[in-house]
Amino acid sequence: MSSRLSKAKERISNNNDMSSSVLVIYTGGTIGMKEDPQDGTLKPFDFSQIKEEVPELNKFKVKLDSYTFSPLIDSSDVEPALWVNLAELIHERYEDYDGFVILHGTDTMAYSASALSFMLEGLSKPVIFTGSQLPIGVPRTDGKENLIAAVEIASAKKADGSAQVPEVAIFFDSRLLRGNRSTKYSAEAFNAFASPNLPPLAQAGINIRYNNDIIRKPKGGVLKVHSHLDCRVSILKIHPGITPAVARHSLCAPEIRACILETYGSGNAISKDWFLNIIKEADHLGKILLNVTQCKSGTVNMNLYATGATLKSCGVISGEDITTEAALGKLFCLMGLTDNNEWVKAMLEKDLCGEITA
Ligand code: ASP
């Protein structure tokens, strides 16, 4: 295990007679925060205090262990190093548990869940992210429901003993969403996450109803962790008034290997020569250019309008209906595997783990 993890604290439950086992990994976020009486700001507290607030966790017929990252972080401070630590921890404990729950701040949860989906190749067990909009110690908290349901989903098995949800997913406000299809949608509502291009994998009501038609089947083989990430990616959101200097820097700077173009509608951008010349320059420099729509739902279709078709002829790849969060994780992971940009481009067009509608 990496040295960054060695500082983490661990607590193992005594319930060895349970039929399922889940490791709850606590990274930080609102779910585990408490008001500091000194200055009134929210500060993270220990996982044992979460268990005190949610005694229902002790009633589960699940062997529940916890692993607490140190220091706990507000997810605005998440860096890819945390994803590597999470992936390595899951890999190391993979045979010991039926599923994993990751308690994580909501701000970057969709980024982390997306990245993990690409980093954990051959996953056959649930990795369920959850968190909350209100701290768990607050009377109206959404954290209890989210945590309890996430544990239930992470431990759920089919009749043949295999995992009900062998995917990286986010459970929030009664819905289970595929991690790499999710995006944080509301800064306030309990229903904070959306999966605009894929229905929920499950819906929690009186029962948890699984949408087995879209839950992915494991491909078989052993879990392989891709822990080398190449983060030389820029994101250029196309907007009226964008200047050539800004566009050129995001697309052509030597420190950038790939650029996610957040385009209008079905993949359209500026059709003026100055902009297309910068795109061509980036393509000639060998940059990887990925077209993702800035719309909240729907797909890129570069054959629909002339402006989209021009981008395609300049070497821009269609991201189809991928989210920006998933595009980032996919690029980091693929680029970390090789220096061959042509291979990365070819893989971007493929659905690797349910991130695009094939
Ligand atoms: N800033 C917090 C975080 O992302 C917000 C949250 O947990 O909802 O860690």
Boltz pocket constraint, residues with backbone or C-beta under 6 A from the ligand:
constraints:
  - pocket:
      binder: B
      contacts: [[A, 28], [A, 29], [A, 30], [A, 31], [A, 73], [A, 74], [A, 75], [A, 76], [A, 104], [A, 105], [A, 106], [A, 107], [A, 108], [A, 131], [A, 132], [A, 133]]
      max_distance: 6.0
